[in-house]
Structure formats: structure tokens, C-alpha cells
Amino acid sequence: MTIGVVIGESKPTEVTAQSSRPLSVGEYVIIDSQDGRLLGLVERSIITSEALTDIRNFDEAVESKEVAELNSRDKNYKVKIGILGFLEKLQKGQVVLPAVPPLPGTSILEATQKDLGMIFGPSGKEWIRIGALLRNKEIEAKVNINKIVSRHFAILAMTGMGKSNLVSLVAKDVASLNGTLVIFDYHNDYENLDISKMNYMMVKINPRLLPADKLAEVIELRENADKQQRVLRESFTDQVKQAKDFWSALEENVSSFGHTTKGYADSASRVLDKIDDAKHRFSDILDPDCGDPVDLIKEGRVNVLNIAELSERQANAGLAYYLQELLQQRKESVWEKKGKSSNRNNRLVAPVFIIIEEAHVFIPKGEHTDTKYWASKVAREGRKFGIGLGVVSQRPRNIDPNVLSQMGSLAIMKIVQDDDQQQIASAAESLSKDLLSQLSSLNIGDAILIGQWVNLPAIVHIDEVKSKKTGSDLDAVKEWSQTDKFKDIAKESTQGLLQKDLLLD
């Protein structure tokens, strides 16, 4: 069915068309060009009215509105269409743009399910459904899991736009494929995710396995407290690391250093206070008897590592350790397959995918963190060793651009801030300015998918994971009303006890 005609100037990458009806941004159409059928994406849609142009006052607007309603030719529907390639080639996974632009007068046709189904919903185990095309709802939207594991991906959106839901959806699909996923859960969003193959655990830090500067971070010594840092560094010996009672041995060494080294008594005392505080406050996290915590990650499972109880410095130290160890395990596994020996008994023998929530905290722009160093290393080397990285953030402008630029696939939801949009634009060359301008108008659950995990850029609506409410807003009014109810019950109970006491008296 013809729904428009190419008008004005044409280019091999875009055309302008006059349509018979309003076309939605994100809608796919067929351009019936002289060299073959082309697939196009509506990137800008404009509606004008001759009668309602150059209106000077309200009365004239009302009169012109009546004229416009009587004149079937009054409305003007103009669209800009980005050319994605020859339809037949796209259905075979090949992107071929025309050498000669479509001629003005070329017909614009509706895209059918037959046209689009093979492109956006390919068959194959590696293709998983995450939703449907936003403007062509009968068309499944699938993504390639292999591509995000080997080439990494990012989910970028404002708070409340559906980031956690998309992570949950990916997690369920990875679990269905017996894949190994590790989610660093910063806000405890995934504890009750309904996945049978899930391994939920608190992140553990074994202080024996840390270098001295990282131990200083997890017990929260100030970075500029040079004397305290030296006390810990000199006291944290190999004998302490191997001691049966780790904390007692460390405290004994610190105390001894303070007594035997001139001018360090007060600093040693402060370090002892920090050690004692950390032992009690973080007893569930700092565990010198837990072995290597990375060994608790289970293959073929969705491993949710809760880091909500950690301070930012502790979380950074913990994430860096896990990233370093996971990368090393994957390297050793690959090397062993090539005939090289390994000293490690426990290691991941299959590819692993890692997702870091609140990535702007741990991979910040213009600031060094250990997590940022190892995340960058995983992003650079992961493809060779079967370790993928996913970053999730509501502040793209604060993520290190070098790491973000290595994310081969992107899911971009509603983003309003200009500097966030510009950061995304610099990381995603295939995102046109017109599509970029649509980011502020997306609704909850809508996303622009670009990169290697899709055959073509797509605007989709993500399926909702109904088995778990993740990242949802709290109902403050409901909780307040329940608080009042409990107070009333407590008051009645207290009054009843007083009356009983009076009767007994």
C-alpha cells in the first residue's frame, strides 16, 4: 500500500517524503526505488496546516480551524526517512546502501511483517526476544546474546525508565541458555528476581588476599593519612596473611609497630580503632576465613552479588578484585585449552558476562579507580577470553568515555540532559541527530537499540518482567498510612494494659 512519495532532494542515506497520513518517528517503511526495495526508518515527522499558518489572533484561529476541517487537502504530512539499506540484503544480514539516491516521485510503502520479521526477529538460539518494535508492534525485537558477551553493552537511561527491568530480562534469558552472569547489585534490586538458576550472595572481601593499600580502603583509612597508611603497610606482613587468627595477628603487629617506631604511637592507635570498627561494622563482608570469594560464583547461573552494604570505597575495592580474578580465570581457561598448564583448580571454563550497576560511580570520568582500570582491561581484552562487560547508568556524562566507547551495543532509554545526550552521541556513531532528539520523548520501557546486538537500529518497547518488581518507586502514602495504623493499634494496646492494671489494683 502506497503511503507517500519521495519529494525534493534525495541522498543515498536519506530522503524527504510527502505522506498520506502522519507517520510516527521510529516507523519502518519501504522505499520502492528504481534499483530495488529499500528499508527506511522515519527519523523526523512534521505536520503543517495551510489554513492555520500565520495566525494573528484567537478568533482567526477558530475560523481557520473550521476551514481546515472542511478542506481535505489542508494538512501537510512531511517526513525525513533514513535509508538503512536494500531490504533483500538486510534480510540476509548484509547492509548495502544504494549508490544512486531514490528518484523524486518514488513510492513509499508500508512495511509488512514479512518484510521486517527476518530482520528484527531472526531465528537461532543466540537471538533472544526483549520486546517488540514500538511502531510496528506485531514485529518481535530480538537481540544477539553472543554479541553482547563478546563486544559488551550499555544500558543508559534516567532513573525509573526501565533499566533494571531490561537487566532482569537479559538475566532470565541468559539463565535459560545455561549462561553464566554476574550482576553487581548496588541497590539490592535483584534479590527477589524469580529465576530458578540464580545464586544470590553478599559480596565477600577476604582481607588476606588484598594488597595493603586495598586493605586500607576497606577499613576506611583516609588516603592522605600517610602515617596511618605506613603503619598498616609495615604491619600487614606475610605472617599476618597466613595467621590462623588474622585480625589478632594484624592488631598485634600494628600495636608493636606503634610502640617500637618513634612518633607512630598515635597513628598506630588510630589504625587499631579503624580495624576494630571494621571488624564489627563489616563482619558479614570482611571475612578472612572465606577463602577466595570468586570461587563462590557458580557457572550456568545468574550470580547476583549484593554490594549494597559496602561503602563506596569498599565496593570499589571489591569490584576491582572480582574483575581482576574473573579475567584471570578466563585467561587461564583459554590458555589451558591451548595446552598451557595452570596452577588454579577452580576456574570458569565457560564464557561469563558481568553487569555493573551505577557504572558512573565505579567507572568515573576524569578520576582513577581500580574498578575503572580493570573494567577498561576487560573491555579491551574480553573478546579474546570470553568475558563480556555490561554497564548500567543514569548519568552517561559521568562515565569514562574510553570505556563507554568500547561498548559495542547500546540500549538507550529516556535521556533529557543535553550533556548526557552528547556523551551518548560521541559513543554511538550510528545514532543520528534526529534519533538523538527523540530520547527526551521516550516513555517508560521504550528504548533505542543500536550496535552489534541488533541487525539494524530499532526503537522498541521492552517486555516487562512481571515476576519481580525491580527498581520501582516506593509508595510513600501507603507506608505513611500503615505507620498511622500501627500507631493506633499500639495506642489501643497500651490503653488496654493500663485499664487492666487499674482493675488489678
MOSUL-V694365 format. One record per helix or strand of 2 or more residues. SS is the DSSP state (alpha for helix, beta for strand). FROM is the first residue (numbers start at 0). TO is the last residue. If there is no record, write none. Layout:
BEGIN
SS & FROM & TO
SS & FROM & TO
END
This chain:
BEGIN
beta & 1 & 6
beta & 13 & 18
beta & 27 & 32
beta & 35 & 48
alpha & 57 & 69
beta & 74 & 85
alpha & 86 & 89
beta & 106 & 109
alpha & 112 & 119
beta & 126 & 132
beta & 139 & 143
alpha & 144 & 150
beta & 152 & 155
alpha & 162 & 175
beta & 179 & 184
beta & 197 & 201
alpha & 206 & 208
alpha & 211 & 217
alpha & 225 & 234
alpha & 237 & 241
alpha & 245 & 259
alpha & 264 & 280
alpha & 292 & 295
beta & 301 & 305
alpha & 311 & 336
beta & 351 & 355
alpha & 358 & 361
alpha & 369 & 384
beta & 386 & 392
alpha & 395 & 397
alpha & 400 & 403
beta & 408 & 411
alpha & 417 & 426
alpha & 432 & 435
alpha & 438 & 440
beta & 445 & 450
beta & 457 & 461
alpha & 475 & 503
END
